[in-house]
């Protein structure tokens, strides 16, 4: 365990859950691998970029990865944004300074016009995983696509979980008409054809990150309602809840302070599986052409290119391996979390 975590004082029950989580070696190492991959993807601009990380020119330091510069700043003629892949500008800088590039000299939308063969080109020393049918580096799109899919999945999981917990808590705690109307609404809402609704909406509005997130939230918040509702139906009759109600404690205080902590066990158990299903949903929509815009770094779009370019197997293999690794790691983490919160395990 890292040194900064050893000084944290945990309750005995939390220590037991942490020990059970660590006892599942597969889930424990899957968590560290997933966190390491996601942390690296957060710095994608420093790993794959068509801009240099650092430029030293005429005794001055430049940082094109975070600041825009013009060609005139490096002795050129134009005031437009500097294109560091231009041989002319590269020779100007090399004559009176030096350039430090990222490990991959392409961004997710950079088109390589100097391919030795028509796109999609196979893997090479310049393009580690080859290029797609637009001449874009697959390794760069993989890194950016991994980050985008995880961030989208996390946002969808957090928002849908909050809505599901609140709705399930209100249904389970108050019961009666609130529970009856809520259950009938869930039955009707759950029967709506999600794919058809997405097709209709995608033809009306331009799909983007936030619009697609809002559409998927409309259908994903119902996942946790049943589990949270069952916990509240059971917990509202506990003795300490009735005693708090008899002492005049407000319903909101009882819900969020006394009953909700017990109901969060089911929520935390479902979270890794909800995250994996969110990533798979985004990938499926991108594969069908109903997701993010075509120029976005998407793993589903990479799979679709693999289907359309069977002569370039590296596209399908790369996309499948990335998605499979994501889902496998999240499933292993979910199994470890489930074991940690299982009351039968000691």
C-alpha positions as CSV (number, residue, x, y, z in Angstrom):
1,X,0.0,0.0,0.0
2,X,1.3,3.5,-0.8
3,X,2.8,5.3,2.3
4,X,0.3,8.2,2.1
5,X,-2.6,5.7,2.6
6,X,-1.2,4.0,5.6
7,X,-1.9,6.9,7.9
8,X,-5.6,7.1,7.0
9,X,-7.7,5.7,9.8
10,X,-10.6,3.5,8.6
11,X,-13.5,2.0,10.4
12,X,-13.2,-1.7,11.1
13,X,-15.9,-2.5,8.5
14,X,-14.1,-0.4,5.9
15,X,-10.8,-2.2,6.7
16,X,-12.5,-5.5,6.2
17,X,-13.9,-4.4,2.8
18,X,-10.5,-3.1,1.7
19,X,-8.9,-6.4,2.7
20,X,-11.5,-8.4,0.8
21,X,-10.9,-6.2,-2.2
22,X,-7.2,-6.7,-2.1
23,X,-7.7,-10.4,-1.6
24,X,-9.2,-10.6,-5.1
25,X,-5.8,-10.3,-6.8
26,X,-7.3,-10.2,-10.3
27,X,-9.6,-7.2,-9.5
28,X,-6.9,-5.5,-7.4
29,X,-4.3,-5.5,-10.2
30,X,-7.0,-4.7,-12.8
31,X,-7.8,-1.5,-10.9
32,X,-4.1,-0.4,-10.9
33,X,-3.8,-1.2,-14.6
34,X,-6.9,0.7,-15.5
35,X,-5.9,3.7,-13.4
36,X,-2.5,3.8,-14.9
37,X,-3.9,3.6,-18.5
38,X,-6.4,6.3,-17.8
39,X,-3.8,8.5,-16.1
40,X,-1.6,8.2,-19.2
41,X,-4.4,9.0,-21.5
42,X,-5.2,12.2,-19.6
43,X,-1.8,13.5,-20.8
44,X,-2.4,12.4,-24.4
45,X,-1.3,15.8,-25.7
46,X,2.2,15.1,-24.3
47,X,2.3,11.6,-25.8
48,X,0.8,12.0,-29.3
49,X,0.8,15.5,-30.8
50,X,1.6,17.2,-34.1
51,X,3.0,20.1,-32.1
52,X,6.4,20.0,-30.4
53,X,6.6,19.9,-26.6
54,X,9.5,22.4,-26.4
55,X,11.2,24.6,-29.0
56,X,14.4,26.4,-28.2
57,X,15.0,29.1,-30.9
58,X,17.4,32.1,-30.8
59,X,17.9,31.8,-27.0
60,X,14.1,31.8,-26.3
61,X,12.0,28.9,-25.0
62,X,8.7,28.1,-26.7
63,X,6.0,25.6,-25.6
64,X,3.8,25.0,-28.7
65,X,2.0,22.1,-26.9
66,X,0.1,24.7,-24.7
67,X,0.6,28.0,-26.6
68,X,-0.2,29.0,-30.2
69,X,2.7,30.6,-32.1
70,X,2.8,32.1,-35.6
71,X,5.3,31.2,-38.3
72,X,6.8,34.7,-38.0
73,X,7.9,34.0,-34.4
74,X,10.4,31.5,-35.8
75,X,11.7,33.7,-38.7
76,X,9.0,32.9,-41.2
77,X,7.0,35.2,-43.4
78,X,3.4,34.6,-42.4
79,X,1.4,35.5,-39.3
80,X,-0.7,32.3,-39.5
81,X,-0.4,29.5,-36.9
82,X,2.9,27.8,-37.2
83,X,2.9,24.3,-38.9
84,X,5.8,22.6,-37.3
85,X,5.5,19.7,-39.7
86,X,6.3,22.0,-42.6
87,X,9.9,21.2,-43.7
88,X,10.6,24.9,-44.3
89,X,9.7,25.9,-40.7
90,X,11.6,22.8,-39.4
91,X,14.7,23.9,-41.2
92,X,14.4,27.4,-39.8
93,X,14.3,26.2,-36.3
94,X,17.0,23.6,-36.7
95,X,19.4,26.2,-38.0
96,X,19.3,28.3,-34.8
97,X,17.8,25.9,-32.2
98,X,16.3,22.5,-31.6
99,X,12.9,20.8,-31.2
100,X,11.6,18.3,-28.7
101,X,8.7,16.2,-30.1
102,X,6.2,13.9,-28.4
103,X,6.9,10.2,-28.7
104,X,4.1,10.1,-31.4
105,X,4.3,13.0,-33.8
106,X,0.7,12.9,-34.7
107,X,-2.5,14.1,-33.1
108,X,-5.8,12.2,-33.5
109,X,-6.8,14.4,-36.5
110,X,-3.4,14.8,-38.1
111,X,-3.4,13.5,-41.7
112,X,-0.1,12.1,-42.9
113,X,0.3,13.1,-46.5
114,X,3.7,11.4,-46.9
115,X,2.7,7.8,-46.6
116,X,4.7,5.2,-48.5
117,X,1.5,3.6,-49.8
118,X,-2.2,4.6,-50.1
119,X,-4.1,4.7,-46.8
120,X,-4.8,2.7,-44.8
121,X,-1.1,2.1,-44.4
122,X,0.3,-0.8,-42.3
123,X,2.3,-0.3,-39.1
124,X,5.7,1.2,-39.5
125,X,8.4,2.9,-37.5
126,X,6.6,6.2,-38.1
127,X,3.1,4.9,-37.6
128,X,3.3,2.3,-34.8
129,X,-0.2,0.9,-35.4
130,X,-0.6,2.0,-39.0
131,X,-3.1,4.5,-40.3
132,X,-6.8,4.5,-41.0
133,X,-8.4,5.1,-44.4
134,X,-8.0,8.9,-43.9
135,X,-4.2,8.7,-43.3
136,X,-4.6,9.4,-39.5
137,X,-2.3,7.6,-37.0
138,X,-4.1,4.8,-35.3
139,X,-2.0,4.9,-32.2
140,X,-2.8,8.6,-31.6
141,X,-6.5,8.0,-32.2
142,X,-6.4,5.0,-29.8
143,X,-4.9,7.1,-27.0
144,X,-7.3,10.0,-27.4
145,X,-10.2,7.6,-28.0
146,X,-9.5,5.7,-24.8
147,X,-9.6,8.9,-22.8
148,X,-12.8,10.1,-24.5
149,X,-14.6,6.8,-23.9
150,X,-13.6,6.6,-20.2
151,X,-14.5,10.3,-19.6
152,X,-17.9,9.8,-21.3
153,X,-18.5,6.6,-19.4
154,X,-17.6,8.2,-16.0
155,X,-19.9,11.2,-16.7
156,X,-22.8,9.0,-17.8
157,X,-22.3,6.7,-14.8
158,X,-22.2,9.5,-12.2
159,X,-25.2,11.4,-13.6
160,X,-27.4,8.4,-14.1
161,X,-26.4,7.0,-10.7
162,X,-27.4,10.3,-9.0
163,X,-30.7,10.4,-10.7
164,X,-31.4,6.7,-10.1
165,X,-30.4,6.9,-6.4
166,X,-32.7,9.9,-5.8
167,X,-35.7,8.4,-7.6
168,X,-35.2,5.0,-5.9
169,X,-34.9,6.6,-2.5
170,X,-38.1,8.6,-2.9
171,X,-40.0,5.6,-4.1
172,X,-38.7,3.3,-1.4
173,X,-39.0,5.7,1.6
174,X,-42.4,7.3,0.9
175,X,-44.0,4.3,-0.7
176,X,-47.7,4.5,-1.4
177,X,-48.8,6.5,-4.4
178,X,-45.2,7.8,-5.0
179,X,-44.0,4.2,-5.3
180,X,-47.0,3.1,-7.4
181,X,-46.8,5.9,-9.9
182,X,-43.0,5.6,-10.0
183,X,-43.1,1.9,-10.8
184,X,-45.8,2.4,-13.6
185,X,-43.6,5.2,-15.1
186,X,-40.6,3.0,-15.1
187,X,-42.5,0.2,-16.8
188,X,-43.6,2.5,-19.6
189,X,-40.2,4.3,-19.9
190,X,-38.3,1.0,-19.9
191,X,-40.4,-0.3,-22.8
192,X,-39.4,2.6,-25.1
193,X,-37.2,1.5,-28.0
194,X,-33.9,3.3,-27.2
195,X,-32.2,2.6,-30.5
196,X,-35.2,4.0,-32.5
197,X,-35.3,7.1,-30.4
198,X,-31.6,7.7,-30.9
199,X,-32.0,7.3,-34.7
200,X,-34.8,9.9,-34.7
201,X,-32.9,12.3,-32.5
202,X,-29.6,11.9,-34.4
203,X,-31.5,12.9,-37.6
204,X,-32.9,16.0,-35.9
205,X,-29.9,17.4,-34.0
206,X,-26.2,17.2,-34.6
207,X,-24.8,14.6,-32.2
208,X,-22.0,15.7,-29.9
209,X,-20.4,14.8,-26.6
210,X,-23.0,16.6,-24.4
211,X,-26.0,16.0,-26.5
212,X,-25.2,12.3,-26.8
213,X,-24.6,12.2,-23.0
214,X,-28.0,13.8,-22.3
215,X,-29.8,11.3,-24.6
216,X,-28.2,8.3,-23.0
217,X,-28.9,9.6,-19.5
218,X,-32.6,9.6,-20.3
219,X,-32.4,5.8,-20.7
220,X,-29.6,4.7,-18.3
221,X,-30.8,6.3,-15.0
222,X,-33.3,3.5,-14.4
223,X,-30.6,0.9,-13.8
224,X,-30.1,1.6,-10.1
225,X,-33.7,2.5,-9.2
226,X,-34.8,-1.0,-8.3
227,X,-31.9,-1.8,-6.1
228,X,-32.0,1.5,-4.2
229,X,-35.8,1.2,-3.9
230,X,-35.5,-2.3,-2.4
231,X,-32.9,-1.0,0.2
232,X,-35.1,1.9,1.2
233,X,-38.2,-0.3,1.5
234,X,-36.3,-2.5,3.9
235,X,-34.5,0.2,5.8
236,X,-37.4,2.6,6.4
237,X,-38.9,0.1,9.0
238,X,-35.7,-0.2,11.0
239,X,-35.9,0.7,14.7
240,X,-33.4,3.6,14.5
241,X,-35.3,5.1,11.5
242,X,-38.6,4.9,13.4
243,X,-36.9,6.4,16.5
244,X,-35.5,9.3,14.4
245,X,-39.0,9.9,12.9
246,X,-40.5,9.9,16.4
247,X,-38.0,12.5,17.6
248,X,-39.1,14.8,14.8
249,X,-36.2,14.4,12.4
250,X,-37.1,15.6,8.9
251,X,-37.6,13.1,6.2
252,X,-34.7,14.5,4.1
253,X,-32.3,14.1,7.0
254,X,-33.4,10.5,7.6
255,X,-33.1,9.7,3.9
256,X,-29.7,11.1,3.3
257,X,-28.1,10.6,6.7
258,X,-29.5,7.3,8.0
259,X,-30.9,5.2,5.2
260,X,-28.9,6.2,2.1
261,X,-25.4,5.1,3.4
262,X,-26.8,1.5,3.6
263,X,-28.4,1.8,0.2
264,X,-25.1,3.0,-1.4
265,X,-23.6,-0.5,-1.0
266,X,-25.7,-1.7,-3.9
267,X,-24.8,1.5,-5.9
268,X,-21.1,1.0,-5.4
269,X,-21.4,-2.7,-6.4
270,X,-23.1,-1.8,-9.7
271,X,-20.8,1.2,-10.5
272,X,-18.0,-0.7,-12.4
273,X,-20.5,-2.7,-14.4
274,X,-22.5,0.5,-15.2
275,X,-19.2,2.1,-16.4
276,X,-18.4,-0.8,-18.7
277,X,-21.9,-0.8,-20.1
278,X,-21.7,3.0,-20.7
279,X,-18.4,2.6,-22.7
280,X,-19.9,-0.3,-24.7
281,X,-23.0,1.8,-25.5
282,X,-20.9,4.7,-26.8
283,X,-18.8,2.3,-28.8
284,X,-21.9,0.7,-30.3
285,X,-23.4,4.0,-31.3
286,X,-20.2,5.2,-32.9
287,X,-19.9,1.9,-34.8
288,X,-23.4,2.4,-36.1
289,X,-22.7,6.0,-37.1
290,X,-25.2,7.4,-34.5
291,X,-22.6,8.6,-31.9
292,X,-20.0,11.3,-31.9
293,X,-19.0,13.3,-35.0
294,X,-16.8,11.4,-37.5
295,X,-13.7,13.5,-36.8
296,X,-13.8,12.5,-33.1
297,X,-11.3,10.0,-31.7
298,X,-13.7,7.1,-31.2
299,X,-13.0,3.4,-30.7
300,X,-16.3,2.5,-32.3
301,X,-15.4,4.5,-35.4
302,X,-12.1,2.6,-35.5
303,X,-14.0,-0.7,-35.4
304,X,-16.3,0.5,-38.2
305,X,-13.2,1.3,-40.3
306,X,-11.9,-2.2,-39.6
307,X,-15.2,-3.6,-40.9
308,X,-15.0,-1.5,-44.0
309,X,-11.3,-2.2,-44.7
310,X,-10.9,-5.9,-44.3
311,X,-7.6,-5.6,-46.2
312,X,-6.2,-3.7,-43.2
313,X,-6.6,-6.1,-40.2
314,X,-4.6,-3.8,-37.9
315,X,-7.7,-1.5,-37.6
316,X,-10.1,-4.2,-36.4
317,X,-7.5,-5.8,-34.2
318,X,-6.5,-2.5,-32.5
319,X,-10.1,-1.5,-31.9
320,X,-11.2,-4.9,-30.6
321,X,-8.1,-5.2,-28.3
322,X,-8.7,-1.7,-26.8
323,X,-12.4,-2.3,-26.1
324,X,-11.9,-5.8,-24.8
325,X,-9.2,-4.6,-22.4
326,X,-11.4,-1.9,-21.1
327,X,-14.4,-4.1,-20.5
328,X,-12.3,-7.0,-19.0
329,X,-10.5,-4.7,-16.5
330,X,-13.8,-3.1,-15.4
331,X,-15.5,-6.5,-15.0
332,X,-12.6,-7.7,-12.9
333,X,-12.8,-4.5,-10.8
334,X,-16.6,-5.0,-10.4
335,X,-16.1,-8.6,-9.2
336,X,-13.6,-7.4,-6.6
337,X,-16.0,-4.6,-5.4
338,X,-18.8,-7.1,-5.2
339,X,-16.7,-9.4,-3.1
340,X,-15.7,-6.5,-0.8
341,X,-19.3,-5.6,-0.1
342,X,-20.6,-9.2,0.2
343,X,-21.7,-9.7,3.8
344,X,-21.1,-13.4,3.6
345,X,-17.4,-13.1,3.0
346,X,-15.1,-12.7,5.9
